């Protein structure tokens, strides 16, 4: 199937040649094609790449966004297209808003999503501010989401291609930010995006997608926490819900709610991490059914439109993991009540609200106050790690 030039209307009511667009270029194929399509459509296209961390201070992954190779790739793409390209040093902002939050969240016994914090702060707050400063009419990114006009202004919707949809990571976008943002790839598949990259002759046409968290080497989250907060990780007990001490661990940062593998607590029925009590350096485990919950307590709730504001009893759909299908629920104050129990709801993750394809907003999942565990002090209740 041949790929033809895309018809891109940014909805700004201006001729493309009179419209200045900043493109957030990470060096990957998605943002590169975004820049190429806008340039082809006649917009004044300016590429900006963010240097987000000190490459000598953190272990990096080879396949990560915003690393040294990616800055080089973004510059090569800009040169190929013949558009201006700038690199902004946002290291301090990224460290304070994203890396420190990531580390502190893990130490508190929760499971963070740094990509959401990055979009919420460095990209959609700080980069938007810089784009305004240089007179841009909008900021475009390579996210697979759709911005659509509704009765009360712009709305955020899931991408056409569910497999590539990134709306879960953008729930914290504010209404003023959504006014300024554009997402040209939201109606495309990844295959179409790569076909456009080949059509433009971009040097990143075959570049693999970035994987996992950009500043974490080899997916070892605990390693970055230990590196950033030496001495803050404490050993402790692995305790069954019934109070039995089953073993010990080297730090709660090595565990997440729903985890089964790597517990090293011997045989018997399968056990899962039910919750993490960071203050007591305790990992609580139990049977799979103990993971199921119907109520989700939230903090920092963001609503994308006053029309979407919470009403007790309002029916919505929610996602509590990025790859999880939406499930039916309703709003009750600062809680979401699920129609059916859901397993593995982890503090630190996001609960994102939907109405069909529309993103209504979302919030951060917080830990409920756990019941006090009964403690068995008798020697026979102590089971050593297997």
C-alpha positions as semicolon CSV with decimal commas, in nm:
position;residue;x (nm);y (nm);z (nm)
1;X;0,000;0,000;0,000
2;X;0,158;0,329;-0,108
3;X;0,208;0,604;0,151
4;X;0,113;0,952;0,038
5;X;0,173;1,293;0,199
6;X;-0,048;1,332;0,507
7;X;-0,306;1,610;0,522
8;X;-0,227;1,793;0,843
9;X;-0,448;2,073;0,969
10;X;-0,340;2,195;1,312
11;X;-0,665;2,386;1,356
12;X;-0,497;2,721;1,418
13;X;-0,679;2,915;1,147
14;X;-0,351;3,029;0,990
15;X;-0,171;2,949;0,669
16;X;0,097;2,684;0,738
17;X;0,373;2,914;0,612
18;X;0,272;3,166;0,878
19;X;0,249;2,904;1,156
20;X;0,549;2,829;1,377
21;X;0,551;2,478;1,523
22;X;0,803;2,343;1,774
23;X;0,849;1,966;1,754
24;X;0,982;1,776;2,056
25;X;1,240;1,553;1,883
26;X;1,371;1,264;2,091
27;X;1,574;1,112;1,809
28;X;1,328;0,830;1,754
29;X;1,122;0,752;1,446
30;X;0,791;0,887;1,584
31;X;0,904;1,240;1,663
32;X;1,120;1,247;1,350
33;X;0,823;1,163;1,127
34;X;0,615;1,424;1,314
35;X;0,871;1,689;1,221
36;X;0,893;1,564;0,862
37;X;0,516;1,565;0,808
38;X;0,477;1,918;0,945
39;X;0,768;2,045;0,737
40;X;0,622;1,879;0,428
41;X;0,286;2,046;0,498
42;X;0,455;2,385;0,486
43;X;0,469;2,474;0,856
44;X;0,762;2,667;1,005
45;X;0,904;2,365;1,182
46;X;1,162;2,393;1,461
47;X;1,306;2,084;1,626
48;X;1,399;2,088;1,994
49;X;1,572;1,801;2,172
50;X;1,609;1,789;2,549
51;X;1,928;1,675;2,718
52;X;1,777;1,525;3,028
53;X;2,054;1,370;3,232
54;X;2,430;1,369;3,281
55;X;2,557;1,070;3,088
56;X;2,851;1,035;3,329
57;X;2,636;1,024;3,640
58;X;2,372;0,762;3,557
59;X;2,383;0,413;3,405
60;X;2,216;0,439;3,066
61;X;2,047;0,199;2,832
62;X;2,150;0,168;2,470
63;X;1,786;0,179;2,358
64;X;1,669;0,484;2,551
65;X;1,530;0,820;2,453
66;X;1,720;1,144;2,505
67;X;2,060;0,976;2,546
68;X;2,368;1,099;2,357
69;X;2,306;0,891;2,045
70;X;1,948;1,012;2,031
71;X;2,049;1,378;2,039
72;X;2,283;1,303;1,750
73;X;2,005;1,121;1,561
74;X;1,762;1,411;1,611
75;X;2,021;1,651;1,471
76;X;2,077;1,425;1,169
77;X;1,702;1,416;1,100
78;X;1,678;1,795;1,125
79;X;1,969;1,831;0,885
80;X;1,802;1,588;0,643
81;X;1,482;1,793;0,652
82;X;1,661;2,127;0,647
83;X;1,490;2,259;0,962
84;X;1,640;2,444;1,261
85;X;1,731;2,222;1,556
86;X;1,823;2,314;1,911
87;X;1,932;2,113;2,216
88;X;1,815;2,241;2,554
89;X;1,991;2,145;2,875
90;X;1,710;2,039;3,109
91;X;1,926;1,813;3,327
92;X;1,855;1,991;3,656
93;X;1,481;2,010;3,587
94;X;1,466;1,644;3,489
95;X;1,662;1,533;3,793
96;X;1,443;1,730;4,034
97;X;1,106;1,658;3,873
98;X;1,153;1,303;3,745
99;X;1,457;1,114;3,876
100;X;1,430;1,230;4,238
101;X;1,055;1,159;4,234
102;X;1,122;0,812;4,087
103;X;1,377;0,728;4,358
104;X;1,172;0,865;4,647
105;X;0,857;0,688;4,527
106;X;1,035;0,352;4,520
107;X;1,181;0,410;4,867
108;X;0,828;0,485;4,991
109;X;0,716;0,140;4,876
110;X;0,529;0,250;4,563
111;X;0,585;0,187;4,193
112;X;0,642;0,513;4,000
113;X;0,576;0,600;3,636
114;X;0,852;0,846;3,544
115;X;0,724;0,889;3,187
116;X;0,406;1,050;3,325
117;X;0,608;1,282;3,550
118;X;0,831;1,374;3,256
119;X;0,532;1,463;3,038
120;X;0,365;1,644;3,328
121;X;0,668;1,858;3,416
122;X;0,969;1,878;3,188
123;X;0,793;1,833;2,855
124;X;0,444;1,979;2,891
125;X;0,537;2,246;3,146
126;X;0,896;2,355;3,085
127;X;0,919;2,283;2,711
128;X;0,579;2,440;2,647
129;X;0,702;2,750;2,827
130;X;1,014;2,761;2,609
131;X;0,806;2,713;2,293
132;X;0,592;3,011;2,393
133;X;0,907;3,217;2,446
134;X;1,021;3,165;2,087
135;X;0,680;3,256;1,946
136;X;0,554;2,911;1,858
137;X;0,186;2,865;1,778
138;X;0,190;2,510;1,913
139;X;0,408;2,223;2,031
140;X;0,385;1,892;1,843
141;X;0,498;1,554;1,976
142;X;0,515;1,200;1,842
143;X;0,273;1,057;2,098
144;X;0,008;0,818;1,972
145;X;-0,297;1,004;2,102
146;X;-0,561;1,222;1,938
147;X;-0,658;1,580;2,015
148;X;-1,016;1,638;1,903
149;X;-1,243;1,940;1,933
150;X;-1,552;1,889;2,147
151;X;-1,838;2,106;2,265
152;X;-1,621;2,266;2,534
153;X;-1,294;2,285;2,343
154;X;-1,010;2,037;2,283
155;X;-1,040;1,684;2,415
156;X;-0,780;1,411;2,453
157;X;-0,868;1,075;2,297
158;X;-0,703;0,739;2,266
159;X;-0,512;0,665;1,948
160;X;-0,678;0,483;1,662
161;X;-0,432;0,196;1,709
162;X;-0,493;0,050;2,056
163;X;-0,161;-0,133;2,047
164;X;0,031;0,197;2,030
165;X;-0,206;0,416;2,235
166;X;-0,015;0,634;2,486
167;X;-0,307;0,821;2,642
168;X;-0,248;0,654;2,981
169;X;0,080;0,848;3,011
170;X;-0,082;1,184;2,935
171;X;-0,362;1,188;3,193
172;X;-0,195;1,472;3,386
173;X;-0,207;1,707;3,086
174;X;-0,381;2,031;3,177
175;X;-0,644;2,214;2,974
176;X;-0,407;2,506;2,884
177;X;-0,142;2,255;2,777
178;X;-0,392;2,067;2,561
179;X;-0,483;2,395;2,394
180;X;-0,120;2,428;2,283
181;X;-0,033;2,066;2,204
182;X;-0,074;1,874;1,878
183;X;-0,033;1,500;1,807
184;X;-0,010;1,435;1,431
185;X;0,044;1,057;1,464
186;X;-0,270;0,976;1,663
187;X;-0,459;0,834;1,366
188;X;-0,164;0,631;1,230
189;X;-0,030;0,284;1,288
190;X;0,338;0,226;1,361
191;X;0,371;0,065;1,020
192;X;0,244;0,382;0,854
193;X;0,484;0,591;1,058
194;X;0,782;0,381;0,951
195;X;0,664;0,391;0,591
196;X;0,664;0,771;0,607
197;X;1,014;0,762;0,756
198;X;1,131;0,558;0,460
199;X;0,951;0,789;0,217
200;X;1,133;1,088;0,366
201;X;1,464;0,901;0,368
202;X;1,512;0,965;0,739
203;X;1,827;0,815;0,893
204;X;1,621;0,671;1,182
205;X;1,365;0,487;0,965
206;X;1,478;0,147;1,098
207;X;1,569;0,258;1,450
208;X;1,414;0,035;1,719
209;X;1,160;0,188;1,955
210;X;1,290;0,312;2,288
211;X;1,216;0,061;2,560
212;X;1,145;0,091;2,928
213;X;1,271;0,389;3,130
214;X;1,533;0,605;2,960
215;X;1,764;0,660;3,258
216;X;1,754;0,303;3,396
217;X;2,025;0,066;3,275
218;X;1,908;-0,282;3,181
219;X;1,572;-0,240;3,350
220;X;1,732;-0,259;3,697
221;X;1,521;-0,001;3,884
222;X;1,663;-0,097;4,222
223;X;2,018;-0,026;4,104
224;X;1,940;0,336;4,021
225;X;1,770;0,382;4,360
226;X;2,072;0,245;4,544
227;X;2,300;0,463;4,334
228;X;2,101;0,780;4,401
229;X;2,026;0,714;4,771
230;X;2,317;0,514;4,913
231;X;2,235;0,389;5,259
232;X;1,862;0,453;5,231
233;X;1,769;0,094;5,146
234;X;1,705;-0,123;5,454
235;X;1,666;-0,500;5,484
236;X;1,354;-0,637;5,647
237;X;1,102;-0,918;5,673
238;X;0,880;-1,092;5,423
239;X;0,559;-1,157;5,614
240;X;0,246;-1,355;5,528
241;X;-0,091;-1,184;5,569
242;X;-0,156;-1,410;5,866
243;X;0,153;-1,276;6,044
244;X;0,404;-1,555;5,977
245;X;0,755;-1,438;5,898
246;X;0,853;-1,631;5,584
247;X;1,190;-1,480;5,508
248;X;1,396;-1,166;5,472
249;X;1,473;-0,921;5,194
250;X;1,749;-0,671;5,113
251;X;1,515;-0,378;5,046
252;X;1,151;-0,308;4,960
253;X;1,267;-0,144;4,637
254;X;1,318;-0,493;4,492
255;X;0,943;-0,567;4,512
256;X;0,619;-0,443;4,363
257;X;0,255;-0,527;4,425
258;X;0,150;-0,837;4,233
259;X;0,501;-0,979;4,209
260;X;0,533;-1,356;4,236
261;X;0,880;-1,446;4,113
262;X;1,195;-1,379;4,307
263;X;1,042;-1,392;4,656
264;X;1,278;-1,674;4,764
265;X;1,054;-1,795;5,043
266;X;1,051;-2,166;4,974
267;X;0,781;-2,396;4,840
268;X;0,413;-2,430;4,911
269;X;0,121;-2,254;4,745
270;X;0,208;-1,960;4,516
271;X;0,236;-1,631;4,704
272;X;0,224;-1,277;4,569
273;X;0,329;-0,938;4,703
274;X;0,008;-0,791;4,846
275;X;0,148;-0,465;4,979
276;X;0,472;-0,298;5,079
277;X;0,512;-0,131;5,417
278;X;0,818;0,083;5,359
279;X;0,822;0,244;5,703
280;X;0,861;-0,099;5,865
281;X;1,077;-0,233;5,579
282;X;0,818;-0,509;5,543
283;X;0,697;-0,696;5,234
284;X;0,355;-0,855;5,287
285;X;0,264;-1,158;5,077
286;X;-0,046;-1,372;5,039
287;X;-0,259;-1,575;4,797
288;X;-0,356;-1,436;4,459
289;X;-0,715;-1,363;4,560
290;X;-0,587;-1,121;4,825
291;X;-0,468;-0,894;4,541
292;X;-0,824;-0,829;4,426
293;X;-0,969;-0,489;4,514
294;X;-1,279;-0,291;4,423
295;X;-1,192;0,053;4,567
296;X;-0,901;0,271;4,456
297;X;-0,792;0,572;4,661
298;X;-0,642;0,854;4,452
299;X;-0,436;1,169;4,497
300;X;-0,347;1,460;4,263
301;X;-0,657;1,397;4,052
302;X;-0,655;1,588;3,724
303;X;-0,969;1,653;3,517
304;X;-0,918;1,763;3,159
305;X;-1,244;1,955;3,128
306;X;-1,494;2,110;3,368
307;X;-1,761;1,914;3,184
308;X;-1,575;1,600;3,291
309;X;-1,550;1,703;3,657
310;X;-1,628;1,433;3,912
311;X;-1,981;1,358;4,017
312;X;-2,047;1,091;4,276
313;X;-2,188;0,785;4,105
314;X;-2,072;0,888;3,758
315;X;-2,005;0,585;3,538
316;X;-1,659;0,580;3,375
317;X;-1,402;0,332;3,254
318;X;-1,054;0,318;3,408
319;X;-0,711;0,175;3,338
320;X;-0,475;0,103;3,628
321;X;-0,189;-0,019;3,406
322;X;-0,088;0,115;3,068
323;X;-0,149;-0,215;2,884
324;X;-0,466;-0,305;3,074
325;X;-0,800;-0,284;2,891
326;X;-1,038;-0,024;3,041
327;X;-1,280;-0,161;3,301
328;X;-1,612;-0,023;3,423
329;X;-1,616;0,185;3,741
330;X;-1,774;0,487;3,905
331;X;-1,657;0,794;4,097
332;X;-1,714;0,835;4,470
333;X;-1,532;1,143;4,601
334;X;-1,157;1,083;4,577
335;X;-1,209;0,711;4,518
336;X;-1,288;0,496;4,217
337;X;-1,519;0,201;4,277
338;X;-1,476;-0,085;4,031
339;X;-1,775;-0,281;3,906
340;X;-1,569;-0,602;3,934
341;X;-1,262;-0,679;4,146
342;X;-0,925;-0,609;3,986
343;X;-0,594;-0,762;4,091
344;X;-0,254;-0,597;4,124
345;X;-0,356;-0,235;4,186
346;X;-0,020;-0,084;4,278
347;X;0,036;0,242;4,470
348;X;0,236;0,487;4,261
349;X;0,073;0,379;3,937
350;X;-0,197;0,587;3,767
351;X;-0,571;0,530;3,748
352;X;-0,680;0,695;3,424
353;X;-1,044;0,781;3,352
354;X;-1,211;0,727;3,014
355;X;-1,546;0,785;2,852
356;X;-1,520;0,565;2,546
357;X;-1,208;0,687;2,367
358;X;-1,200;1,019;2,551
359;X;-0,953;1,070;2,836
360;X;-1,137;1,244;3,119
361;X;-0,835;1,266;3,349
362;X;-0,692;1,050;3,623
363;X;-0,499;1,038;3,947
364;X;-0,220;0,862;4,132
365;X;-0,304;0,544;4,320
366;X;-0,225;0,578;4,689
367;X;-0,178;0,312;4,952
368;X;-0,462;0,249;5,190
369;X;-0,381;0,224;5,559
370;X;-0,305;-0,148;5,607
371;X;-0,454;-0,349;5,890
372;X;-0,218;-0,430;6,174
373;X;-0,070;-0,771;6,115
374;X;-0,090;-1,023;6,398
375;X;0,263;-1,125;6,499
376;X;0,357;-1,477;6,597
377;X;0,663;-1,483;6,818
378;X;0,673;-1,861;6,867
379;X;0,981;-2,020;6,704
380;X;0,766;-2,264;6,507
381;X;0,605;-1,968;6,329
382;X;0,939;-1,852;6,190
383;X;1,011;-2,010;5,853
384;X;1,353;-1,943;5,709
385;X;1,403;-1,836;5,351
386;X;1,432;-2,125;5,112
